[in-house]
C-alpha cells in the first residue's frame, strides 16, 4: 500500500566530467494539492526544474513540460554514452 502517492522530483545536472544527471526525489505528498503547492514554492524559491509525479506519470512540470523533456533527453543521452563506452 502506498502511503504518499505523489512525489516531487528535482533535477540535478551532472557535476564534473564523470558526473551523471539525475532526478532526486525531494518530497512525497499525500494529496495532489499539497504536492503542486509545494513544488510551486520550491520552483519559485530556487528556479529549479521540478516534476510532480503520481504512479510514474507526470502531473505537473516546472517551469514547463518542454524543459523537463530536455532533462529526460539528457539522461537518455548520458546512458547511451555509458553503454557505448562499456562495449569498447
DSSP file (Angstrom, degrees, kcal/mol; ACC not computed):
  #  RESIDUE AA STRUCTURE BP1 BP2  ACC     N-H-->O    O-->H-N    N-H-->O    O-->H-N    TCO  KAPPA ALPHA  PHI   PSI    X-CA   Y-CA   Z-CA
    1    1 A X              0   0    0      0, 0.0     2,-0.5     0, 0.0     0, 0.0   0.000 360.0 360.0 360.0 133.0    0.0    0.0    0.0
    2    2 A X        -     0   0    0      1,-0.2     3,-0.2     3,-0.0     0, 0.0  -0.739 360.0-172.9 -88.0 127.3    1.3    3.4   -1.0
    3    3 A X  S    S+     0   0    0     -2,-0.5     2,-0.4     1,-0.3    -1,-0.2   0.824  81.9  27.1 -89.0 -33.7    1.1    6.0    1.8
    4    4 A X        +     0   0    0      1,-0.1    -1,-0.3    27,-0.0    26,-0.2  -0.847  66.5 180.0-130.6  95.1    2.2    9.0   -0.2
    5    5 A X        +     0   0    0     -2,-0.4    50,-0.7    25,-0.3     2,-0.5   0.646  60.3  76.6 -75.1 -14.8    1.3    8.6   -3.8
    6    6 A X  E     -AB  29  54A   0     23,-1.9    23,-2.9    48,-0.2     2,-0.4  -0.838  60.5-171.7-103.4 132.3    2.6   12.0   -5.0
    7    7 A X  E     -AB  28  53A   0     46,-2.7    46,-2.9    -2,-0.5     2,-0.5  -0.948  13.8-150.3-123.5 142.8    6.3   12.6   -5.5
    8    8 A X  E     -AB  27  52A   0     19,-2.8    18,-2.1    -2,-0.4    19,-1.3  -0.959  16.4-166.7-111.6 122.5    8.3   15.8   -6.2
    9    9 A X  E     -AB  25  51A   0     42,-2.8    42,-2.2    -2,-0.5     2,-0.4  -0.907   5.2-156.9-112.9 137.3   11.5   15.3   -8.2
   10   10 A X  E     -AB  24  50A   0     14,-2.7    14,-2.7    -2,-0.4     2,-0.3  -0.939  21.8-120.5-114.5 135.0   14.2   18.0   -8.6
   11   11 A X  E     -A   23   0A   0     38,-2.5     2,-0.5    -2,-0.4    38,-0.3  -0.553  23.4-168.4 -76.4 131.2   16.6   17.9  -11.5
   12   12 A X  E     -A   22   0A   0     10,-2.8    10,-2.5    -2,-0.3     3,-0.1  -0.979  15.7-141.6-120.4 116.9   20.3   17.7  -10.6
   13   13 A X        -     0   0    0     -2,-0.5     7,-0.1     8,-0.2     2,-0.1  -0.229  35.5 -80.7 -71.4 164.7   22.7   18.4  -13.5
   14   14 A X        -     0   0    0      5,-0.2     2,-0.5     7,-0.1    -1,-0.1  -0.431  41.9-150.5 -66.8 137.1   25.9   16.4  -14.0
   15   15 A X        -     0   0    0      5,-0.2     4,-0.4    -2,-0.1     3,-0.1  -0.956  58.2 -12.9-112.6 123.4   28.8   17.7  -11.9
   16   16 A X  S    S-     0   0    0     -2,-0.5     3,-0.1     1,-0.2    -2,-0.0  -0.191 100.1 -57.8  81.1-176.8   32.2   17.2  -13.3
   17   17 A X  S    S+     0   0    0      1,-0.2    -1,-0.2     3,-0.0    -3,-0.0   0.896 136.1  33.5 -71.5 -41.9   33.4   15.1  -16.2
   18   18 A X  S    S+     0   0    0     -3,-0.1    -1,-0.2     2,-0.1    -2,-0.1   0.421  91.1 118.1 -97.8   1.1   32.1   11.7  -14.9
   19   19 A X        -     0   0    0     -4,-0.4     2,-0.4    -3,-0.1    -5,-0.2  -0.318  54.1-142.3 -67.7 151.7   29.0   13.0  -13.1
   20   20 A X        -     0   0    0     -7,-0.1    -5,-0.2    -5,-0.1     2,-0.1  -0.942  13.1-121.5-117.6 137.0   25.6   11.9  -14.2
   21   21 A X        +     0   0    0     -2,-0.4     2,-0.3    53,-0.1    -8,-0.2  -0.460  43.6 164.9 -70.7 149.0   22.5   14.0  -14.4
   22   22 A X  E     -A   12   0A   0    -10,-2.5   -10,-2.8    -2,-0.1     2,-0.5  -0.990  40.4-110.6-158.8 162.4   19.6   12.6  -12.4
   23   23 A X  E     -A   11   0A   0     -2,-0.3     2,-0.5   -12,-0.2   -12,-0.2  -0.879  31.0-154.0 -97.0 132.7   16.2   13.3  -10.8
   24   24 A X  E     -A   10   0A   0    -14,-2.7   -14,-2.7    -2,-0.5     2,-0.9  -0.937  14.5-131.6-111.1 123.7   16.3   13.5   -7.0
   25   25 A X  E     +A    9   0A   0     -2,-0.5   -16,-0.2   -16,-0.2     3,-0.1  -0.637  33.0 171.1 -76.9 107.7   13.1   12.7   -5.1
   26   26 A X  E     +     0   0A   0    -18,-2.1     2,-0.3    -2,-0.9    -1,-0.2   0.771  56.7   3.3 -89.1 -28.5   12.9   15.6   -2.7
   27   27 A X  E     -A    8   0A   0    -19,-1.3   -19,-2.8     2,-0.0     2,-0.4  -0.998  50.6-147.7-159.5 150.0    9.4   15.1   -1.2
   28   28 A X  E     -A    7   0A   0     -2,-0.3     2,-0.3   -21,-0.2   -21,-0.2  -0.966  21.2-164.3-120.0 144.1    6.4   12.8   -1.1
   29   29 A X  E     -A    6   0A   0    -23,-2.9   -23,-1.9    -2,-0.4     3,-0.0  -0.922  22.9-143.6-129.6 153.7    2.9   14.2   -0.5
   30   30 A X  S    S+     0   0    0     -2,-0.3   -25,-0.3   -26,-0.2     2,-0.3   0.821  85.6  37.6 -84.0 -34.1   -0.4   12.7    0.4
   31   31 A X  S  > S-     0   0    0      1,-0.1     4,-2.0   -27,-0.1     5,-0.1  -0.841  76.0-125.1-120.7 157.4   -2.6   14.9   -1.7
   32   32 A X  H  > S+     0   0    0     -2,-0.3     4,-2.8     1,-0.2     5,-0.3   0.893 111.5  55.1 -64.4 -40.7   -2.3   16.4   -5.2
   33   33 A X  H  > S+     0   0    0      1,-0.2     4,-2.5     2,-0.2     5,-0.2   0.915 108.4  48.0 -60.0 -43.9   -2.9   19.9   -3.9
   34   34 A X  H  > S+     0   0    0      2,-0.2     4,-2.4     1,-0.2     5,-0.2   0.912 112.8  48.7 -62.9 -42.5   -0.1   19.6   -1.3
   35   35 A X  H  X S+     0   0    0     -4,-2.0     4,-2.4     2,-0.2    -2,-0.2   0.929 114.5  43.8 -64.3 -46.6    2.3   18.3   -4.0
   36   36 A X  H  X S+     0   0    0     -4,-2.8     4,-2.2     2,-0.2    -2,-0.2   0.904 114.6  49.4 -67.1 -41.2    1.5   21.0   -6.5
   37   37 A X  H  X S+     0   0    0     -4,-2.5     4,-2.1    -5,-0.3    -2,-0.2   0.936 114.3  44.8 -62.9 -46.8    1.6   23.8   -3.9
   38   38 A X  H  X S+     0   0    0     -4,-2.4     4,-2.6    -5,-0.2    -2,-0.2   0.908 112.4  51.0 -66.0 -42.9    5.0   22.6   -2.5
   39   39 A X  H  X S+     0   0    0     -4,-2.4     4,-2.5    -5,-0.2    -1,-0.2   0.901 110.1  50.5 -62.1 -40.6    6.5   22.1   -6.0
   40   40 A X  H  X S+     0   0    0     -4,-2.2     4,-2.6     2,-0.2    -1,-0.2   0.908 110.5  49.1 -64.1 -42.2    5.5   25.6   -7.0
   41   41 A X  H  X S+     0   0    0     -4,-2.1     4,-2.1     2,-0.2    -2,-0.2   0.920 111.8  48.6 -63.1 -43.6    7.0   27.1   -3.8
   42   42 A X  H  X S+     0   0    0     -4,-2.6     4,-2.5     1,-0.2     6,-0.4   0.927 113.4  47.6 -62.1 -44.3   10.3   25.2   -4.4
   43   43 A X  H  X S+     0   0    0     -4,-2.5     4,-2.8     1,-0.2    -2,-0.2   0.914 111.5  49.6 -64.5 -43.1   10.4   26.4   -8.0
   44   44 A X  H  < S+     0   0    0     -4,-2.6    -1,-0.2     1,-0.2    -2,-0.2   0.871 116.2  43.5 -64.0 -35.9    9.6   30.0   -7.1
   45   45 A X  H  < S+     0   0    0     -4,-2.1    -2,-0.2    -5,-0.2    -1,-0.2   0.873 133.0  16.0 -77.6 -37.9   12.4   30.0   -4.5
   46   46 A X  H  < S-     0   0    0     -4,-2.5    -3,-0.2    -5,-0.2    -2,-0.2   0.560  85.6-131.4-115.9 -11.3   15.1   28.2   -6.4
   47   47 A X     <  +     0   0    0     -4,-2.8    -4,-0.2    -5,-0.4    -3,-0.1   0.771  53.4 159.3  58.2  27.3   14.1   28.2  -10.1
   48   48 A X        -     0   0    0     -6,-0.4     2,-0.6    -5,-0.1    -1,-0.2  -0.368  50.4-107.4 -75.3 157.5   14.8   24.5  -10.1
   49   49 A X        +     0   0    0    -38,-0.3   -38,-2.5    -3,-0.1     2,-0.4  -0.797  50.6 178.0 -85.1 124.0   13.4   22.2  -12.8
   50   50 A X  E     -BC  10  62A   0     12,-2.7    12,-3.2    -2,-0.6     2,-0.4  -0.957  20.7-166.9-133.9 144.1   10.8   20.1  -11.0
   51   51 A X  E     -BC   9  61A   0    -42,-2.2   -42,-2.8    -2,-0.4     2,-0.5  -0.998  11.8-148.7-130.9 141.5    8.3   17.4  -11.9
   52   52 A X  E     -BC   8  60A   0      8,-2.7     7,-3.7    -2,-0.4     8,-1.3  -0.926  25.3-175.2-106.5 127.0    5.4   16.2   -9.8
   53   53 A X  E     -BC   7  58A   0    -46,-2.9   -46,-2.7    -2,-0.5     2,-0.4  -0.893  21.1-169.6-127.0 152.6    4.5   12.5  -10.4
   54   54 A X  E >  S-BC   6  57A   0      3,-2.1     3,-1.7    -2,-0.3   -48,-0.2  -0.954  81.7 -17.1-139.4 121.5    1.9   10.0   -9.3
   55   55 A X  T 3  S-     0   0    0    -50,-0.7     3,-0.1    -2,-0.4   -49,-0.1   0.848 129.6 -50.6  52.2  40.0    2.4    6.3  -10.1
   56   56 A X  T 3  S+     0   0    0      1,-0.2     2,-0.4     0, 0.0    -1,-0.3   0.465 113.6 114.9  83.7   2.1    5.1    7.1  -12.7
   57   57 A X  E <   -C   54   0A   0     -3,-1.7    -3,-2.1     0, 0.0     2,-0.4  -0.889  68.5-119.5-109.3 136.0    3.0    9.7  -14.6
   58   58 A X  E     +C   53   0A   0     -2,-0.4    -5,-0.2    -5,-0.2     3,-0.1  -0.567  32.1 172.6 -71.3 126.0    4.0   13.4  -14.8
   59   59 A X  E     +     0   0A   0     -7,-3.7     2,-0.3     1,-0.4    -6,-0.2   0.771  67.7   3.6 -98.9 -37.4    1.2   15.5  -13.3
   60   60 A X  E     -C   52   0A   0     -8,-1.3    -8,-2.7     4,-0.0    -1,-0.4  -0.994  59.3-157.7-150.3 150.3    3.0   18.9  -13.4
   61   61 A X  E     -C   51   0A   0     -2,-0.3     2,-0.4   -10,-0.2   -10,-0.2  -0.997  21.3-125.5-132.5 134.0    6.3   20.3  -14.7
   62   62 A X  E    S+C   50   0A   0    -12,-3.2   -12,-2.7    -2,-0.4     2,-0.1  -0.994  92.5   4.1-123.5 128.4    8.0   23.5  -13.5
   63   63 A X  S    S-     0   0    0     -2,-0.4     2,-0.3   -14,-0.2    -1,-0.1  -0.948 135.1 -46.0 -78.2 -28.1    8.9   25.7  -15.3
   64   64 A X     >  -     0   0    0     -2,-0.1     4,-1.4     1,-0.1    -2,-0.2  -0.973  47.9-100.7-159.0 171.8    7.3   23.9  -18.2
   65   65 A X  H  > S+     0   0    0     -2,-0.3     4,-2.3     1,-0.2     5,-0.2   0.844 115.4  59.8 -67.3 -34.9    6.9   20.4  -19.8
   66   66 A X  H  > S+     0   0    0      1,-0.2     4,-2.0     2,-0.2    -1,-0.2   0.905 104.1  50.2 -61.7 -42.5    9.5   21.2  -22.6
   67   67 A X  H  > S+     0   0    0      1,-0.2     4,-1.8     2,-0.2    -1,-0.2   0.898 110.2  49.9 -64.0 -41.0   12.2   21.8  -20.0
   68   68 A X  H  X S+     0   0    0     -4,-1.4     4,-2.3     1,-0.2    -1,-0.2   0.894 108.9  52.7 -64.8 -39.6   11.5   18.6  -18.2
   69   69 A X  H  X S+     0   0    0     -4,-2.3     4,-2.4     1,-0.2    -2,-0.2   0.881 106.6  53.1 -63.1 -38.0   11.6   16.7  -21.6
   70   70 A X  H  X S+     0   0    0     -4,-2.0     4,-2.0     2,-0.2    -1,-0.2   0.896 109.1  49.3 -63.6 -39.5   15.1   18.2  -22.3
   71   71 A X  H  X S+     0   0    0     -4,-1.8     4,-1.9     2,-0.2    -2,-0.2   0.914 110.7  49.8 -65.0 -42.8   16.3   17.0  -18.9
   72   72 A X  H  X S+     0   0    0     -4,-2.3     4,-2.1     1,-0.2    -2,-0.2   0.896 110.0  51.4 -61.8 -40.2   14.9   13.5  -19.7
   73   73 A X  H  X S+     0   0    0     -4,-2.4     4,-2.4     1,-0.2    -1,-0.2   0.872 106.4  54.3 -64.8 -37.5   16.6   13.5  -23.1
   74   74 A X  H  X S+     0   0    0     -4,-2.0     4,-2.1     2,-0.2    -1,-0.2   0.893 108.2  49.3 -64.9 -39.1   19.9   14.5  -21.4
   75   75 A X  H  X S+     0   0    0     -4,-1.9     4,-2.4     2,-0.2    -2,-0.2   0.924 110.9  50.2 -63.7 -44.2   19.7   11.5  -19.1
   76   76 A X  H  X S+     0   0    0     -4,-2.1     4,-2.1     1,-0.2    -2,-0.2   0.902 110.9  48.8 -62.3 -41.5   18.9    9.2  -22.1
   77   77 A X  H  X S+     0   0    0     -4,-2.4     4,-2.3     2,-0.2    -1,-0.2   0.898 110.8  50.7 -64.9 -40.6   22.0   10.5  -24.0
   78   78 A X  H  X S+     0   0    0     -4,-2.1     4,-2.2     1,-0.2    -2,-0.2   0.909 110.3  49.1 -63.7 -42.2   24.2   10.1  -21.0
   79   79 A X  H  X S+     0   0    0     -4,-2.4     4,-2.1     2,-0.2    -1,-0.2   0.881 109.9  52.0 -65.5 -37.7   23.0    6.4  -20.5
   80   80 A X  H  X S+     0   0    0     -4,-2.1     4,-2.2     2,-0.2    -2,-0.2   0.916 109.5  49.5 -63.5 -43.5   23.7    5.8  -24.3
   81   81 A X  H  X S+     0   0    0     -4,-2.3     4,-2.1     1,-0.2    -2,-0.2   0.898 109.9  51.1 -62.3 -40.7   27.2    7.1  -24.0
   82   82 A X  H  X S+     0   0    0     -4,-2.2     4,-1.8     2,-0.2    -1,-0.2   0.899 110.2  49.1 -64.2 -40.6   27.9    5.0  -20.9
   83   83 A X  H  X S+     0   0    0     -4,-2.1     4,-1.5     1,-0.2    -1,-0.2   0.893 110.5  50.9 -65.1 -39.7   26.6    1.9  -22.7
   84   84 A X  H  X S+     0   0    0     -4,-2.2     4,-1.0     1,-0.2    -2,-0.2   0.875 109.7  50.2 -65.3 -37.5   28.8    2.7  -25.8
   85   85 A X  H  < S+     0   0    0     -4,-2.1    -1,-0.2     1,-0.2    -2,-0.2   0.857 107.9  53.2 -69.7 -34.5   31.9    3.1  -23.5
   86   86 A X  H  < S+     0   0    0     -4,-1.8    -1,-0.2     1,-0.2    -2,-0.2   0.842 105.6  54.6 -68.7 -32.9   31.2   -0.2  -21.8
   87   87 A X  H  <        0   0    0     -4,-1.5    -1,-0.2     1,-0.2    -2,-0.2   0.778 360.0 360.0 -70.9 -27.4   31.1   -2.0  -25.2
   88   88 A X     <        0   0    0     -4,-1.0    -1,-0.2    -3,-0.2    -2,-0.2   0.477 360.0 360.0 -79.3 360.0   34.5   -0.7  -26.2
